[in-house]
Protein backbone atom coordinates (compact mmCIF):
# COMPACT_ATOMS: atom_id res chain seq x y z
CA UNK A 1 0.00 0.00 0.00
CA UNK A 2 2.84 2.40 0.88
CA UNK A 3 4.50 1.65 -2.44
CA UNK A 4 1.26 2.40 -4.34
CA UNK A 5 0.83 5.66 -2.43
CA UNK A 6 4.41 6.69 -3.19
CA UNK A 7 3.91 5.89 -6.89
CA UNK A 8 0.69 7.95 -7.00
CA UNK A 9 2.47 10.92 -5.41
CA UNK A 10 5.32 10.59 -7.90
CA UNK A 11 2.91 10.58 -10.86
CA UNK A 12 1.10 13.62 -9.49
CA UNK A 13 4.42 15.42 -9.07
CA UNK A 14 5.49 14.63 -12.62
CA UNK A 15 2.15 15.80 -13.98
CA UNK A 16 2.48 19.09 -12.11
CA UNK A 17 6.00 19.57 -13.46
CA UNK A 18 4.77 18.91 -17.00
CA UNK A 19 1.98 21.47 -16.66
CA UNK A 20 4.49 24.14 -15.56
CA UNK A 21 6.82 23.43 -18.47
CA UNK A 22 4.39 24.48 -21.20
CA UNK A 23 6.54 27.45 -22.22
CA UNK A 24 9.41 25.34 -23.44
CA UNK A 25 7.22 22.41 -24.44
CA UNK A 26 6.11 24.75 -27.20
CA UNK A 27 9.16 23.59 -29.11
CA UNK A 28 7.66 20.10 -29.24
CA UNK A 29 5.34 18.75 -31.96
CA UNK A 30 1.82 17.63 -31.03
CA UNK A 31 0.98 14.42 -32.84
CA UNK A 32 -2.58 13.99 -31.61
CA UNK A 33 -5.07 16.50 -33.01
CA UNK A 34 -8.73 15.55 -33.23
CA UNK A 35 -10.46 18.78 -32.19
CA UNK A 36 -13.89 17.92 -33.62
CA UNK A 37 -14.11 14.22 -32.83
CA UNK A 38 -17.00 13.10 -30.62
CA UNK A 39 -14.58 11.79 -28.00
CA UNK A 40 -11.05 13.05 -27.58
CA UNK A 41 -8.29 10.40 -27.44
CA UNK A 42 -7.67 9.11 -23.92
CA UNK A 43 -3.92 8.93 -24.37
CA UNK A 44 -1.90 12.14 -23.87
CA UNK A 45 -0.48 13.84 -26.97
CA UNK A 46 2.87 12.49 -28.12
CA UNK A 47 5.75 14.90 -28.59
CA UNK A 48 9.00 14.91 -30.52
CA UNK A 49 11.97 17.19 -29.98
CA UNK A 50 12.23 20.02 -32.45
CA UNK A 51 15.35 21.64 -33.84
CA UNK A 52 15.65 23.57 -30.58
CA UNK A 53 16.03 21.16 -27.68
CA UNK A 54 16.28 23.63 -24.81
CA UNK A 55 14.23 26.48 -23.38
CA UNK A 56 14.83 29.80 -25.07
CA UNK A 57 14.11 33.34 -23.99
CA UNK A 58 14.55 36.35 -26.24
CA UNK A 59 13.26 39.89 -26.50
CA UNK A 60 11.98 38.82 -29.91
CA UNK A 61 10.09 35.82 -28.46
CA UNK A 62 6.92 36.46 -26.41
CA UNK A 63 6.32 33.97 -23.60
CA UNK A 64 2.94 32.23 -23.59
CA UNK A 65 1.37 28.85 -23.18
CA UNK A 66 1.62 27.22 -26.60
CA UNK A 67 -1.25 25.02 -27.83
CA UNK A 68 -1.83 23.31 -31.21
CA UNK A 69 -4.19 25.12 -33.58
CA UNK A 70 -7.69 23.80 -34.09
CA UNK A 71 -7.44 22.94 -37.78
CA UNK A 72 -11.21 23.06 -38.18
CA UNK A 73 -11.21 26.61 -36.85
CA UNK A 74 -8.52 27.79 -39.28
CA UNK A 75 -10.89 26.76 -42.08
CA UNK A 76 -13.99 28.25 -40.48
CA UNK A 77 -15.49 24.85 -39.62
CA UNK A 78 -15.08 24.44 -35.86
CA UNK A 79 -18.37 23.59 -34.12
CA UNK A 80 -16.96 23.28 -30.60
CA UNK A 81 -16.44 26.90 -29.67
CA UNK A 82 -18.80 26.41 -26.71
CA UNK A 83 -16.88 23.37 -25.42
CA UNK A 84 -14.53 24.53 -22.60
CA UNK A 85 -12.43 21.34 -22.82
CA UNK A 86 -11.87 21.89 -26.53
CA UNK A 87 -11.12 25.60 -26.05
CA UNK A 88 -8.60 24.79 -23.33
CA UNK A 89 -6.85 22.18 -25.45
CA UNK A 90 -6.63 23.95 -28.82
CA UNK A 91 -5.57 27.41 -29.92
CA UNK A 92 -8.20 29.40 -31.86
CA UNK A 93 -6.25 32.65 -32.20
CA UNK A 94 -3.22 32.43 -34.47
CA UNK A 95 -2.27 36.06 -33.78
CA UNK A 96 -1.73 35.40 -30.09
CA UNK A 97 1.39 33.28 -30.53
CA UNK A 98 2.87 35.75 -33.02
CA UNK A 99 2.34 38.95 -31.06
CA UNK A 100 5.14 41.51 -30.96
CA UNK A 101 5.38 44.05 -28.15
CA UNK A 102 4.56 47.58 -29.28
CA UNK A 103 7.85 48.82 -27.82
CA UNK A 104 9.70 46.55 -30.26
CA UNK A 105 7.93 47.96 -33.32
CA UNK A 106 10.09 51.10 -33.41
CA UNK A 107 12.98 48.92 -34.63
CA UNK A 108 11.22 48.21 -37.94
CA UNK A 109 12.52 50.13 -40.94
CA UNK A 110 10.06 51.46 -43.55
CA UNK A 111 8.97 48.70 -45.91
CA UNK A 112 7.80 48.75 -49.53
CA UNK A 113 4.58 46.91 -48.66
CA UNK A 114 1.77 47.27 -46.16
CA UNK A 115 1.34 43.53 -45.70
CA UNK A 116 3.31 40.32 -46.12
CA UNK A 117 1.44 37.16 -47.12
CA UNK A 118 3.49 34.31 -45.69
CA UNK A 119 2.81 31.08 -47.59
CA UNK A 120 4.12 27.53 -47.33
CA UNK A 121 2.45 24.89 -49.51
CA UNK A 122 2.45 21.17 -48.78
CA UNK A 123 2.19 18.32 -51.27
CA UNK A 124 4.66 17.01 -53.84
CA UNK A 125 2.31 15.24 -56.27
CA UNK A 126 -0.52 17.76 -55.93
CA UNK A 127 -0.99 20.59 -53.44
CA UNK A 128 -2.51 19.24 -50.22
CA UNK A 129 -2.45 22.33 -48.02
CA UNK A 130 -2.67 26.06 -48.77
CA UNK A 131 -1.93 28.24 -45.70
CA UNK A 132 -1.38 32.01 -45.80
CA UNK A 133 -0.73 34.41 -42.91
CA UNK A 134 -1.38 38.12 -43.44
CA UNK A 135 1.27 40.07 -41.48
CA UNK A 136 1.29 43.84 -41.08
CA UNK A 137 4.57 45.37 -42.25
CA UNK A 138 4.19 48.18 -39.70
CA UNK A 139 3.18 46.32 -36.55
CA UNK A 140 4.21 42.73 -37.50
CA UNK A 141 0.88 41.55 -36.08
CA UNK A 142 -1.17 38.80 -37.74
CA UNK A 143 -4.10 40.52 -39.41
CA UNK A 144 -5.78 37.35 -40.69
CA UNK A 145 -5.23 33.76 -41.77
CA UNK A 146 -6.36 31.81 -44.81
CA UNK A 147 -5.99 28.05 -44.51
CA UNK A 148 -7.42 25.24 -46.64
CA UNK A 149 -6.67 21.57 -47.08
CA UNK A 150 -6.70 20.70 -50.78
CA UNK A 151 -8.17 17.55 -52.35
CA UNK A 152 -6.19 16.22 -55.36
CA UNK A 153 -8.12 16.09 -58.62
CA UNK A 154 -6.13 13.50 -60.57
CA UNK A 155 -5.71 10.75 -57.99
CA UNK A 156 -7.90 7.75 -57.14
CA UNK A 157 -9.57 7.61 -53.73
CA UNK A 158 -7.32 4.70 -52.75
CA UNK A 159 -4.22 6.66 -53.70
CA UNK A 160 -5.51 9.76 -51.88
CA UNK A 161 -6.12 7.73 -48.71
CA UNK A 162 -2.62 6.25 -48.86
CA UNK A 163 -1.09 9.64 -49.63
CA UNK A 164 -2.89 11.43 -46.80
CA UNK A 165 -2.19 8.68 -44.28
CA UNK A 166 1.50 8.90 -45.11
CA UNK A 167 1.59 12.70 -45.13
CA UNK A 168 -0.78 13.73 -42.33
CA UNK A 169 -1.32 10.52 -40.39
CA UNK A 170 1.97 11.03 -38.56
CA UNK A 171 0.65 14.38 -37.30
CA UNK A 172 -2.72 12.92 -36.34
CA UNK A 173 -4.59 15.34 -38.61
CA UNK A 174 -5.58 13.00 -41.45
CA UNK A 175 -9.19 12.98 -40.21
CA UNK A 176 -9.31 16.79 -40.29
CA UNK A 177 -7.96 16.70 -43.84
CA UNK A 178 -10.63 14.25 -45.03
CA UNK A 179 -13.37 16.27 -43.30
CA UNK A 180 -12.39 19.62 -44.81
CA UNK A 181 -10.33 19.24 -48.03
CA UNK A 182 -11.76 20.86 -51.17
CA UNK A 183 -10.50 20.98 -54.81
CA UNK A 184 -7.78 23.49 -55.70
CA UNK A 185 -10.03 25.55 -57.98
CA UNK A 186 -12.43 26.15 -55.06
CA UNK A 187 -9.49 27.03 -52.81
CA UNK A 188 -8.39 29.67 -55.33
CA UNK A 189 -11.92 31.05 -55.59
CA UNK A 190 -12.16 31.37 -51.81
CA UNK A 191 -8.65 32.82 -51.57
CA UNK A 192 -9.51 35.51 -54.11
CA UNK A 193 -12.60 36.46 -52.11
CA UNK A 194 -10.38 36.66 -49.01
CA UNK A 195 -7.86 38.88 -50.84
CA UNK A 196 -10.63 41.21 -52.02
CA UNK A 197 -12.15 41.41 -48.54
CA UNK A 198 -8.81 42.76 -47.34
CA UNK A 199 -8.50 45.09 -50.36
CA UNK A 200 -5.29 43.37 -51.44
CA UNK A 201 -6.43 42.41 -54.93
CA UNK A 202 -8.92 43.75 -57.42
CA UNK A 203 -8.18 41.58 -60.44
CA UNK A 204 -4.56 42.34 -61.35
CA UNK A 205 -1.41 42.22 -59.24
CA UNK A 206 -1.48 42.44 -55.47
CA UNK A 207 -2.13 45.89 -54.01
CA UNK A 208 0.23 46.83 -51.18
CA UNK A 209 1.15 43.23 -50.36
CA UNK A 210 3.70 40.58 -51.33
CA UNK A 211 3.98 36.84 -50.84
CA UNK A 212 6.79 35.61 -48.59
CA UNK A 213 8.02 32.04 -49.04
CA UNK A 214 10.92 29.95 -47.80
CA UNK A 215 12.36 29.11 -51.21
CA UNK A 216 11.16 29.52 -54.78
CA UNK A 217 9.49 26.12 -55.15
CA UNK A 218 6.03 27.12 -53.88
CA UNK A 219 5.30 29.88 -56.40
CA UNK A 220 7.85 29.27 -59.13
CA UNK A 221 7.15 25.57 -59.56
CA UNK A 222 4.24 24.11 -57.61
CA UNK A 223 1.46 26.64 -58.15
CA UNK A 224 1.91 26.64 -61.98
CA UNK A 225 1.98 22.82 -61.97
CA UNK A 226 -1.20 22.65 -59.91
CA UNK A 227 -2.91 25.24 -62.10
CA UNK A 228 -2.12 23.10 -65.13
CA UNK A 229 -3.48 19.97 -63.43
CA UNK A 230 -6.61 21.82 -62.29
CA UNK A 231 -7.00 23.49 -65.72
CA UNK A 232 -6.70 27.00 -64.32
CA UNK A 233 -4.92 30.01 -65.73
CA UNK A 234 -2.10 31.14 -63.46
CA UNK A 235 -3.59 33.95 -61.33
CA UNK A 236 -1.90 37.35 -61.88
CA UNK A 237 -1.13 37.81 -58.19
CA UNK A 238 1.40 34.96 -58.37
CA UNK A 239 3.75 36.94 -60.64
CA UNK A 240 6.27 37.95 -57.96
CA UNK A 241 7.33 36.94 -54.48
CA UNK A 242 9.91 37.23 -51.71
CA UNK A 243 12.17 34.26 -51.07
CA UNK A 244 13.08 34.85 -47.43
CA UNK A 245 16.21 32.71 -47.77
CA UNK A 246 17.65 35.18 -50.30
CA UNK A 247 16.83 38.18 -48.09
CA UNK A 248 18.37 36.33 -45.13
CA UNK A 249 21.57 35.64 -47.11
CA UNK A 250 22.01 39.27 -48.16
CA UNK A 251 21.06 40.78 -44.79
CA UNK A 252 22.98 38.53 -42.40
CA UNK A 253 25.75 37.64 -44.91
CA UNK A 254 25.38 33.93 -44.20
CA UNK A 255 23.72 31.10 -46.07
CA UNK A 256 20.68 29.25 -44.71
CA UNK A 257 19.32 26.43 -46.85
CA UNK A 258 15.91 26.25 -45.18
CA UNK A 259 13.52 27.33 -42.46
CA UNK A 260 15.02 25.10 -39.76
CA UNK A 261 18.53 26.41 -40.46
CA UNK A 262 17.38 30.02 -40.20
CA UNK A 263 15.59 29.31 -36.94
CA UNK A 264 18.62 27.57 -35.48
CA UNK A 265 20.95 30.42 -36.39
CA UNK A 266 18.53 33.02 -34.97
CA UNK A 267 17.92 30.83 -31.90
CA UNK A 268 14.18 30.66 -32.54
CA UNK A 269 12.68 27.39 -31.25
CA UNK A 270 10.66 25.39 -33.74
CA UNK A 271 6.98 25.30 -32.73
CA UNK A 272 4.44 22.78 -33.94
CA UNK A 273 4.98 20.03 -36.51
CA UNK A 274 7.53 20.52 -39.27
CA UNK A 275 5.92 19.89 -42.70
CA UNK A 276 2.44 20.63 -41.41
CA UNK A 277 1.84 23.64 -43.64
CA UNK A 278 0.07 25.89 -41.17
CA UNK A 279 2.77 25.33 -38.54
CA UNK A 280 5.60 25.91 -41.04
CA UNK A 281 3.89 29.09 -42.20
CA UNK A 282 3.78 30.39 -38.63
CA UNK A 283 7.43 29.50 -38.09
CA UNK A 284 8.44 31.29 -41.30
CA UNK A 285 6.42 34.28 -40.09
CA UNK A 286 8.42 34.25 -36.87
CA UNK A 287 11.68 34.36 -38.87
CA UNK A 288 10.21 37.26 -40.86
CA UNK A 289 9.30 39.10 -37.64
CA UNK A 290 12.78 38.53 -36.24
CA UNK A 291 14.39 39.95 -39.38
CA UNK A 292 12.10 42.97 -39.35
CA UNK A 293 13.06 43.66 -35.74
CA UNK A 294 16.71 43.43 -36.75
CA UNK A 295 16.09 46.16 -39.33
CA UNK A 296 15.92 44.12 -42.54
CA UNK A 297 14.30 45.54 -45.67
CA UNK A 298 12.11 42.77 -47.10
CA UNK A 299 12.17 43.12 -50.89
CA UNK A 300 10.87 41.21 -53.91
CA UNK A 301 13.43 38.58 -54.95
CA UNK A 302 11.74 36.94 -57.97
CA UNK A 303 9.46 38.19 -60.73
CA UNK A 304 7.87 36.44 -63.70
CA UNK A 305 8.09 37.75 -67.24
CA UNK A 306 4.52 39.01 -67.91
CA UNK A 307 4.67 37.84 -71.54
CA UNK A 308 6.17 34.44 -70.76
CA UNK A 309 5.24 33.65 -67.12
CA UNK A 310 7.32 30.47 -67.12
CA UNK A 311 10.43 32.68 -67.26
CA UNK A 312 11.40 33.97 -63.83
CA UNK A 313 13.87 36.77 -63.22
CA UNK A 314 15.74 36.48 -59.91
CA UNK A 315 16.50 39.97 -58.64
CA UNK A 316 19.27 39.27 -56.11
CA UNK A 317 22.76 38.60 -57.39
CA UNK A 318 23.57 36.64 -54.23
CA UNK A 319 20.89 34.04 -53.77
CA UNK A 320 20.27 30.46 -52.66
CA UNK A 321 20.36 28.24 -55.75
C-alpha positions in Angstrom: 0.0 0.0 0.0 2.8 2.4 0.9 4.5 1.6 -2.4 1.3 2.4 -4.3 0.8 5.7 -2.4 4.4 6.7 -3.2 3.9 5.9 -6.9 0.7 7.9 -7.0 2.5 10.9 -5.4 5.3 10.6 -7.9 2.9 10.6 -10.9 1.1 13.6 -9.5 4.4 15.4 -9.1 5.5 14.6 -12.6 2.1 15.8 -14.0 2.5 19.1 -12.1 6.0 19.6 -13.5 4.8 18.9 -17.0 2.0 21.5 -16.7 4.5 24.1 -15.6 6.8 23.4 -18.5 4.4 24.5 -21.2 6.5 27.5 -22.2 9.4 25.3 -23.4 7.2 22.4 -24.4 6.1 24.8 -27.2 9.2 23.6 -29.1 7.7 20.1 -29.2 5.3 18.8 -32.0 1.8 17.6 -31.0 1.0 14.4 -32.8 -2.6 14.0 -31.6 -5.1 16.5 -33.0 -8.7 15.5 -33.2 -10.5 18.8 -32.2 -13.9 17.9 -33.6 -14.1 14.2 -32.8 -17.0 13.1 -30.6 -14.6 11.8 -28.0 -11.0 13.0 -27.6 -8.3 10.4 -27.4 -7.7 9.1 -23.9 -3.9 8.9 -24.4 -1.9 12.1 -23.9 -0.5 13.8 -27.0 2.9 12.5 -28.1 5.8 14.9 -28.6 9.0 14.9 -30.5 12.0 17.2 -30.0 12.2 20.0 -32.4 15.3 21.6 -33.8 15.6 23.6 -30.6 16.0 21.2 -27.7 16.3 23.6 -24.8 14.2 26.5 -23.4 14.8 29.8 -25.1 14.1 33.3 -24.0 14.6 36.4 -26.2 13.3 39.9 -26.5 12.0 38.8 -29.9 10.1 35.8 -28.5 6.9 36.5 -26.4 6.3 34.0 -23.6 2.9 32.2 -23.6 1.4 28.8 -23.2 1.6 27.2 -26.6 -1.3 25.0 -27.8 -1.8 23.3 -31.2 -4.2 25.1 -33.6 -7.7 23.8 -34.1 -7.4 22.9 -37.8 -11.2 23.1 -38.2 -11.2 26.6 -36.9 -8.5 27.8 -39.3 -10.9 26.8 -42.1 -14.0 28.3 -40.5 -15.5 24.8 -39.6 -15.1 24.4 -35.9 -18.4 23.6 -34.1 -17.0 23.3 -30.6 -16.4 26.9 -29.7 -18.8 26.4 -26.7 -16.9 23.4 -25.4 -14.5 24.5 -22.6 -12.4 21.3 -22.8 -11.9 21.9 -26.5 -11.1 25.6 -26.0 -8.6 24.8 -23.3 -6.9 22.2 -25.4 -6.6 24.0 -28.8 -5.6 27.4 -29.9 -8.2 29.4 -31.9 -6.2 32.6 -32.2 -3.2 32.4 -34.5 -2.3 36.1 -33.8 -1.7 35.4 -30.1 1.4 33.3 -30.5 2.9 35.8 -33.0 2.3 39.0 -31.1 5.1 41.5 -31.0 5.4 44.0 -28.1 4.6 47.6 -29.3 7.9 48.8 -27.8 9.7 46.6 -30.3 7.9 48.0 -33.3 10.1 51.1 -33.4 13.0 48.9 -34.6 11.2 48.2 -37.9 12.5 50.1 -40.9 10.1 51.5 -43.5 9.0 48.7 -45.9 7.8 48.8 -49.5 4.6 46.9 -48.7 1.8 47.3 -46.2 1.3 43.5 -45.7 3.3 40.3 -46.1 1.4 37.2 -47.1 3.5 34.3 -45.7 2.8 31.1 -47.6 4.1 27.5 -47.3 2.5 24.9 -49.5 2.4 21.2 -48.8 2.2 18.3 -51.3 4.7 17.0 -53.8 2.3 15.2 -56.3 -0.5 17.8 -55.9 -1.0 20.6 -53.4 -2.5 19.2 -50.2 -2.4 22.3 -48.0 -2.7 26.1 -48.8 -1.9 28.2 -45.7 -1.4 32.0 -45.8 -0.7 34.4 -42.9 -1.4 38.1 -43.4 1.3 40.1 -41.5 1.3 43.8 -41.1 4.6 45.4 -42.3 4.2 48.2 -39.7 3.2 46.3 -36.6 4.2 42.7 -37.5 0.9 41.6 -36.1 -1.2 38.8 -37.7 -4.1 40.5 -39.4 -5.8 37.4 -40.7 -5.2 33.8 -41.8 -6.4 31.8 -44.8 -6.0 28.0 -44.5 -7.4 25.2 -46.6 -6.7 21.6 -47.1 -6.7 20.7 -50.8 -8.2 17.5 -52.3 -6.2 16.2 -55.4 -8.1 16.1 -58.6 -6.1 13.5 -60.6 -5.7 10.7 -58.0 -7.9 7.8 -57.1 -9.6 7.6 -53.7 -7.3 4.7 -52.8 -4.2 6.7 -53.7 -5.5 9.8 -51.9 -6.1 7.7 -48.7 -2.6 6.2 -48.9 -1.1 9.6 -49.6 -2.9 11.4 -46.8 -2.2 8.7 -44.3 1.5 8.9 -45.1 1.6 12.7 -45.1 -0.8 13.7 -42.3 -1.3 10.5 -40.4 2.0 11.0 -38.6 0.7 14.4 -37.3 -2.7 12.9 -36.3 -4.6 15.3 -38.6 -5.6 13.0 -41.5 -9.2 13.0 -40.2 -9.3 16.8 -40.3 -8.0 16.7 -43.8 -10.6 14.3 -45.0 -13.4 16.3 -43.3 -12.4 19.6 -44.8 -10.3 19.2 -48.0 -11.8 20.9 -51.2 -10.5 21.0 -54.8 -7.8 23.5 -55.7 -10.0 25.5 -58.0 -12.4 26.1 -55.1 -9.5 27.0 -52.8 -8.4 29.7 -55.3 -11.9 31.0 -55.6 -12.2 31.4 -51.8 -8.7 32.8 -51.6 -9.5 35.5 -54.1 -12.6 36.5 -52.1 -10.4 36.7 -49.0 -7.9 38.9 -50.8 -10.6 41.2 -52.0 -12.2 41.4 -48.5 -8.8 42.8 -47.3 -8.5 45.1 -50.4 -5.3 43.4 -51.4 -6.4 42.4 -54.9 -8.9 43.8 -57.4 -8.2 41.6 -60.4 -4.6 42.3 -61.4 -1.4 42.2 -59.2 -1.5 42.4 -55.5 -2.1 45.9 -54.0 0.2 46.8 -51.2 1.2 43.2 -50.4 3.7 40.6 -51.3 4.0 36.8 -50.8 6.8 35.6 -48.6 8.0 32.0 -49.0 10.9 30.0 -47.8 12.4 29.1 -51.2 11.2 29.5 -54.8 9.5 26.1 -55.1 6.0 27.1 -53.9 5.3 29.9 -56.4 7.9 29.3 -59.1 7.1 25.6 -59.6 4.2 24.1 -57.6 1.5 26.6 -58.1 1.9 26.6 -62.0 2.0 22.8 -62.0 -1.2 22.7 -59.9 -2.9 25.2 -62.1 -2.1 23.1 -65.1 -3.5 20.0 -63.4 -6.6 21.8 -62.3 -7.0 23.5 -65.7 -6.7 27.0 -64.3 -4.9 30.0 -65.7 -2.1 31.1 -63.5 -3.6 34.0 -61.3 -1.9 37.4 -61.9 -1.1 37.8 -58.2 1.4 35.0 -58.4 3.7 36.9 -60.6 6.3 37.9 -58.0 7.3 36.9 -54.5 9.9 37.2 -51.7 12.2 34.3 -51.1 13.1 34.8 -47.4 16.2 32.7 -47.8 17.6 35.2 -50.3 16.8 38.2 -48.1 18.4 36.3 -45.1 21.6 35.6 -47.1 22.0 39.3 -48.2 21.1 40.8 -44.8 23.0 38.5 -42.4 25.7 37.6 -44.9 25.4 33.9 -44.2 23.7 31.1 -46.1 20.7 29.2 -44.7 19.3 26.4 -46.8 15.9 26.3 -45.2 13.5 27.3 -42.5 15.0 25.1 -39.8 18.5 26.4 -40.5 17.4 30.0 -40.2 15.6 29.3 -36.9 18.6 27.6 -35.5 20.9 30.4 -36.4 18.5 33.0 -35.0 17.9 30.8 -31.9 14.2 30.7 -32.5 12.7 27.4 -31.2 10.7 25.4 -33.7 7.0 25.3 -32.7 4.4 22.8 -33.9 5.0 20.0 -36.5 7.5 20.5 -39.3 5.9 19.9 -42.7 2.4 20.6 -41.4 1.8 23.6 -43.6 0.1 25.9 -41.2 2.8 25.3 -38.5 5.6 25.9 -41.0 3.9 29.1 -42.2 3.8 30.4 -38.6 7.4 29.5 -38.1 8.4 31.3 -41.3 6.4 34.3 -40.1 8.4 34.3 -36.9 11.7 34.4 -38.9 10.2 37.3 -40.9 9.3 39.1 -37.6 12.8 38.5 -36.2 14.4 40.0 -39.4 12.1 43.0 -39.3 13.1 43.7 -35.7 16.7 43.4 -36.8 16.1 46.2 -39.3 15.9 44.1 -42.5 14.3 45.5 -45.7 12.1 42.8 -47.1 12.2 43.1 -50.9 10.9 41.2 -53.9 13.4 38.6 -54.9 11.7 36.9 -58.0 9.5 38.2 -60.7 7.9 36.4 -63.7 8.1 37.8 -67.2 4.5 39.0 -67.9 4.7 37.8 -71.5 6.2 34.4 -70.8 5.2 33.7 -67.1 7.3 30.5 -67.1 10.4 32.7 -67.3 11.4 34.0 -63.8 13.9 36.8 -63.2 15.7 36.5 -59.9 16.5 40.0 -58.6 19.3 39.3 -56.1 22.8 38.6 -57.4 23.6 36.6 -54.2 20.9 34.0 -53.8 20.3 30.5 -52.7 20.4 28.2 -55.7 
